[in-house]
């Protein structure tokens, strides 16, 4: 399985303050630290999940 759905911590959602670009940067940084072998495809489920794919 190459794709993975990873929950985004609520803490990051509260830090975003309605700034979509900043929120995405938070999520990218978090996923790079927690899942370094995956990369972000998109944020789904109203900002609660990150859809990731395995790096080649």
Secondary structure in CASP SS format (residue, H / E / C, confidence):
PFRMAT SS
TARGET T0000
AUTHOR 0000-0000-0000
METHOD secondary structure of the structure
MODEL  1
X C 1.00
X C 1.00
X E 1.00
X E 1.00
X E 1.00
X E 1.00
X E 1.00
X C 1.00
X C 1.00
X H 1.00
X H 1.00
X H 1.00
X H 1.00
X H 1.00
X H 1.00
X H 1.00
X C 1.00
X C 1.00
X C 1.00
X H 1.00
X H 1.00
X H 1.00
X H 1.00
X H 1.00
X H 1.00
X H 1.00
X H 1.00
X H 1.00
X H 1.00
X H 1.00
X H 1.00
X H 1.00
X H 1.00
X H 1.00
X C 1.00
X C 1.00
X C 1.00
X E 1.00
X E 1.00
X E 1.00
X E 1.00
X E 1.00
X E 1.00
X E 1.00
X C 1.00
X C 1.00
X C 1.00
X C 1.00
X E 1.00
X E 1.00
X E 1.00
X E 1.00
X E 1.00
X E 1.00
X C 1.00
X C 1.00
END
